[in-house]
Amino acid sequence: MPNYSTDYTMSEFLSVCAAREIKDGETVFAGVGLPLMGALLAQNTHAPNSILAMECGGIGPKPKRIFLGIGDNTCVENAIFSTSLWRLFSDQQKGFFDVGMIGGAQIDKYGNLNSTVIIGDKDYYTPVSRLPGSGGANDIASSALRTIVTMPLQKRRFVEKVDYITSPGHIDRKRYGLPGGGPSAVITDKCILRFDEETGEAYLASLTAGVTVDEVRAGVSWDLKVPDKIEETEPPTVEQIELLRFLDANKIYTGNGLASMTFESYIEMLINSYERMG
C-alpha cells in the first residue's frame, strides 16, 4: 500500500492530481505555475519519458532550477531542441502535443474557460475586472490532443456560462474545425470532474477525502451530473510531496515565495538552487 502523506497544502494536492493525468512518453505543453509543477512531478516519478514543451520554444529542457517564467533561460537549458515560439505553436496545431495544462478564472459545464474579463452586470468595455488574457491558453485548448484544467472549486469560478470564452471547451469544436480533443479533466481541491464523450458535459468523477457530493454541488452554478458510483481521489504520497518541496524549495508556485522576495534573496535563491541540483 502506498505511503500516503497527511501533510500537504492545497497547491501541492492540485499539483499531484495534475501529475497523475500525464502518461509516460507524452509531450506536455505546460505553462508556469501549478500546471508546471504537475508536469515536473510526473517527469520525476511515473512518467520519466514525458517531454516538456515551453512556450518560448524550448522542447525537453532539463534545468538545474525551477522555471521562473516563459522567458526564463531555464526553458531551454539542456533542452532537446530550442526553436521559436511561432514554430512551437505551429507544431501544436499539427497535433504533435499530447497534453496541454491550463487554468482560468471561470469555467462552465462544457469546459469553456475565461481568463480575459469578468463582465458581471456591466459590459466588455467597462468590466468588473480585466484579466491577463489568453497568452497561449487558447492555442493549447484548441490544438492539444487533450487538456487538463487546474483551479479551486468556487461557485464564482464554476459558472453556468463564462463571461468570455478565452479557451474553448467541448461545444462547437467540430463546427469550428478545432483539431484538439478538448478538456479531459478539471482538477480541483474538492473533486475531479471529467467529461461525457457524447454530450461534452462535465460530471463528478471523484471526491477528495472528507468532501461530500453536496459540498461539490454547492461549488458549481449548474446542475452537476453525478454518477451512481464515485471514486475517492487518491491522496498524495510522502514521496510526491517530498519531491514537490525539493523542486519548489522556495515555494515559488506552491506558496508565495517569489512575491515576498527581495532582490538579494532572489539572487541567493538562484545560487542555492544550482548548488542543490548539482
C-alpha positions as CSV (number, residue, x, y, z in Angstrom):
1,M,0.0,0.0,0.0
2,P,1.4,3.5,-0.9
3,N,2.7,5.6,2.0
4,Y,0.2,8.5,1.8
5,S,1.1,11.9,3.2
6,T,-1.1,13.7,5.8
7,D,1.0,17.0,5.5
8,Y,0.4,18.9,2.3
9,T,-1.1,22.1,1.0
10,M,-3.9,22.6,-1.5
11,S,-1.4,23.7,-4.1
12,E,0.6,20.6,-3.6
13,F,-2.5,18.4,-3.7
14,L,-3.6,20.0,-7.0
15,S,-0.1,19.5,-8.5
16,V,-0.1,15.8,-7.5
17,C,-3.5,15.3,-9.1
18,A,-2.5,17.0,-12.3
19,A,0.7,14.9,-12.4
20,R,-1.3,11.7,-12.3
21,E,-3.1,12.7,-15.5
22,I,0.2,12.6,-17.5
23,K,1.3,9.3,-19.1
24,D,4.8,8.2,-19.7
25,G,6.1,9.2,-23.1
26,E,3.7,12.1,-23.7
27,T,4.6,15.5,-24.8
28,V,3.2,18.1,-22.4
29,F,2.7,21.8,-23.0
30,A,2.6,23.3,-19.5
31,G,2.5,27.0,-18.5
32,V,4.3,28.2,-15.4
33,G,2.5,27.7,-12.0
34,L,0.8,24.6,-10.7
35,P,0.4,23.0,-14.2
36,L,4.2,23.2,-14.5
37,M,4.7,21.6,-11.0
38,G,2.4,18.8,-12.0
39,A,4.3,18.2,-15.2
40,L,7.7,18.3,-13.4
41,L,6.4,15.9,-10.7
42,A,5.2,13.4,-13.4
43,Q,8.5,13.6,-15.1
44,N,10.3,12.8,-11.9
45,T,8.1,9.9,-10.9
46,H,5.8,7.7,-13.1
47,A,6.4,9.5,-16.4
48,P,10.2,9.8,-16.8
49,N,10.0,9.8,-20.6
50,S,7.4,12.6,-20.8
51,I,8.7,15.7,-22.6
52,L,8.0,19.3,-21.6
53,A,7.3,21.9,-24.2
54,M,7.8,25.5,-23.1
55,E,6.0,28.5,-24.7
56,C,9.2,30.2,-25.6
57,G,10.3,27.3,-27.9
58,G,12.2,25.0,-25.6
59,I,11.4,21.3,-26.0
60,G,12.6,18.8,-23.4
61,P,14.6,21.2,-21.1
62,K,16.5,19.7,-18.2
63,P,17.3,22.7,-16.0
64,K,19.1,22.8,-12.7
65,R,16.5,25.0,-11.1
66,I,12.8,25.6,-11.4
67,F,11.4,27.7,-14.3
68,L,10.5,31.3,-13.3
69,G,8.7,32.3,-16.4
70,I,8.2,31.5,-20.1
71,G,11.2,33.8,-21.0
72,D,13.5,32.3,-18.3
73,N,16.7,30.8,-19.7
74,T,15.9,27.5,-17.9
75,C,13.2,26.9,-20.5
76,V,16.0,26.0,-23.0
77,E,18.6,24.7,-20.5
78,N,19.9,21.3,-21.7
79,A,16.9,21.1,-24.0
80,I,16.5,18.5,-26.7
81,F,15.7,21.3,-29.1
82,S,15.2,25.1,-29.0
83,T,13.1,26.8,-31.6
84,S,10.8,29.8,-31.9
85,L,7.5,30.5,-30.2
86,W,5.7,30.5,-33.5
87,R,7.2,27.2,-34.6
88,L,6.2,25.6,-31.3
89,F,2.6,26.7,-31.6
90,S,2.6,25.7,-35.3
91,D,3.7,22.2,-34.3
92,Q,1.0,22.1,-31.7
93,Q,-1.6,22.9,-34.3
94,K,-0.4,19.9,-36.3
95,G,-1.3,17.6,-33.3
96,F,2.3,16.9,-32.0
97,F,1.4,17.7,-28.3
98,D,-0.5,15.2,-26.3
99,V,-1.4,17.2,-23.2
100,G,-2.0,20.9,-22.5
101,M,-2.2,22.1,-18.9
102,I,-4.1,25.3,-18.3
103,G,-6.3,27.2,-15.8
104,G,-8.6,30.2,-15.8
105,A,-10.8,32.5,-13.7
106,Q,-14.1,30.9,-14.9
107,I,-15.2,27.6,-16.3
108,D,-18.6,26.3,-17.4
109,K,-20.0,22.8,-17.7
110,Y,-18.6,22.2,-21.2
111,G,-15.1,23.2,-20.2
112,N,-15.0,26.6,-21.7
113,L,-12.5,28.8,-19.9
114,N,-12.4,32.5,-19.3
115,S,-9.1,34.2,-18.4
116,T,-9.9,37.5,-20.2
117,V,-12.5,39.6,-18.4
118,I,-15.1,39.4,-15.7
119,I,-18.1,41.3,-17.0
120,G,-20.7,40.8,-14.2
121,D,-23.6,43.2,-14.7
122,K,-21.5,45.6,-16.8
123,D,-20.1,45.1,-20.3
124,Y,-16.9,44.1,-22.0
125,Y,-15.6,47.7,-22.3
126,T,-16.3,48.6,-18.7
127,P,-16.0,45.3,-16.9
128,V,-15.8,44.4,-13.3
129,S,-12.3,43.1,-13.8
130,R,-9.9,42.9,-16.6
131,L,-7.8,39.7,-16.5
132,P,-4.4,38.8,-18.1
133,G,-5.9,37.3,-21.2
134,S,-5.2,34.3,-23.3
135,G,-1.4,34.1,-23.7
136,G,-1.0,30.6,-25.1
137,A,-4.1,29.2,-23.4
138,N,-6.5,29.5,-26.4
139,D,-3.9,27.8,-28.7
140,I,-3.4,25.0,-26.2
141,A,-7.1,24.4,-25.6
142,S,-7.8,24.5,-29.4
143,S,-5.0,22.2,-30.5
144,A,-3.6,19.9,-27.8
145,L,-4.9,16.3,-28.0
146,R,-6.4,16.8,-24.6
147,T,-6.2,19.5,-21.9
148,I,-6.1,19.3,-18.1
149,V,-7.5,22.2,-16.2
150,T,-6.4,23.1,-12.6
151,M,-8.4,25.5,-10.5
152,P,-10.0,25.7,-7.0
153,L,-13.7,24.8,-6.7
154,Q,-15.6,28.0,-6.1
155,K,-19.1,28.9,-7.3
156,R,-17.9,32.2,-8.7
157,R,-15.5,30.3,-10.9
158,F,-17.7,27.4,-11.9
159,V,-20.4,29.2,-13.7
160,E,-23.4,28.4,-15.9
161,K,-21.9,30.4,-18.7
162,V,-18.5,32.1,-18.8
163,D,-18.4,35.8,-19.3
164,Y,-15.9,35.4,-22.2
165,I,-14.6,32.2,-24.0
166,T,-10.9,32.6,-23.9
167,S,-10.2,28.8,-24.3
168,P,-12.8,26.6,-25.9
169,G,-14.2,23.5,-24.3
170,H,-16.2,20.8,-25.9
171,I,-19.2,22.6,-27.6
172,D,-18.8,23.6,-31.2
173,R,-15.3,22.1,-31.6
174,K,-16.2,20.3,-34.8
175,R,-18.2,23.3,-36.1
176,Y,-15.1,25.5,-35.9
177,G,-12.7,22.8,-37.1
178,L,-10.6,22.7,-33.9
179,P,-8.1,19.8,-34.1
180,G,-7.7,19.2,-30.3
181,G,-9.7,16.8,-28.2
182,G,-10.7,19.4,-25.6
183,P,-10.6,19.1,-21.8
184,S,-10.3,15.7,-20.2
185,A,-10.3,16.6,-16.6
186,V,-10.8,19.5,-14.2
187,I,-8.6,19.1,-11.1
188,T,-10.0,21.0,-8.0
189,D,-9.3,20.9,-4.3
190,K,-12.6,19.2,-3.6
191,C,-13.1,16.9,-6.6
192,I,-12.1,15.9,-10.1
193,L,-14.5,16.5,-13.0
194,R,-14.4,14.6,-16.3
195,F,-16.4,15.0,-19.4
196,D,-19.1,12.8,-21.1
197,E,-17.8,11.7,-24.5
198,E,-21.3,12.2,-26.2
199,T,-22.6,15.4,-24.6
200,G,-19.3,17.1,-23.7
201,E,-20.7,18.0,-20.3
202,A,-18.8,17.7,-17.1
203,Y,-19.6,15.1,-14.4
204,L,-18.3,14.3,-11.0
205,A,-15.6,11.6,-11.3
206,S,-14.0,11.6,-7.8
207,L,-14.2,13.2,-4.4
208,T,-11.4,14.5,-2.2
209,A,-11.4,12.6,1.1
210,G,-13.9,14.1,3.6
211,V,-15.7,16.1,0.9
212,T,-19.4,15.3,0.2
213,V,-21.4,15.5,-3.1
214,D,-23.5,18.3,-1.6
215,E,-20.3,20.3,-1.0
216,V,-19.3,19.9,-4.6
217,R,-22.7,20.8,-5.9
218,A,-22.6,23.9,-3.7
219,G,-19.4,24.9,-5.5
220,V,-20.8,24.9,-9.1
221,S,-23.5,27.1,-10.6
222,W,-25.2,24.4,-12.7
223,D,-26.9,21.1,-12.1
224,L,-23.8,18.9,-12.0
225,K,-24.1,15.4,-13.3
226,V,-23.4,12.9,-10.5
227,P,-23.0,9.1,-11.4
228,D,-24.1,6.4,-9.1
229,K,-20.5,5.3,-8.4
230,I,-18.0,8.0,-7.4
231,E,-14.4,7.2,-6.5
232,E,-12.3,8.9,-3.8
233,T,-9.4,10.9,-5.2
234,E,-6.1,9.3,-4.3
235,P,-4.2,11.5,-1.8
236,P,-0.6,12.5,-2.4
237,T,2.2,10.1,-1.3
238,V,5.0,11.1,1.0
239,E,7.4,10.7,-1.9
240,Q,5.4,13.1,-4.2
241,I,5.2,15.8,-1.5
242,E,8.9,15.5,-0.8
243,L,9.7,15.8,-4.5
244,L,7.5,18.8,-4.9
245,R,9.2,20.5,-2.0
246,F,12.6,19.7,-3.4
247,L,11.6,21.1,-6.9
248,D,10.0,24.2,-5.4
249,A,12.1,24.6,-2.3
250,N,11.4,28.4,-2.2
251,K,7.6,27.9,-2.7
252,I,7.5,29.9,-5.8
253,Y,4.4,28.1,-7.1
254,T,3.2,26.1,-4.1
255,G,3.4,29.1,-1.8
256,N,4.1,32.8,-2.1
257,G,7.8,32.7,-2.4
258,L,8.5,35.0,-5.4
259,A,6.1,37.7,-4.3
260,S,7.7,38.1,-0.9
261,M,11.4,38.0,-2.0
262,T,13.8,40.9,-2.0
263,F,16.2,41.2,-4.9
264,E,19.0,39.9,-2.7
265,S,17.0,36.9,-1.6
266,Y,16.0,36.2,-5.2
267,I,19.7,36.0,-6.2
268,E,20.5,33.9,-3.3
269,M,17.7,31.5,-4.2
270,L,19.1,31.2,-7.7
271,I,22.6,30.3,-6.4
272,N,21.2,27.9,-3.9
273,S,19.0,26.2,-6.5
274,Y,22.0,25.5,-8.7
275,E,24.1,24.2,-5.8
276,R,21.3,21.8,-4.6
277,M,20.7,20.5,-8.1
278,G,24.4,20.0,-8.8
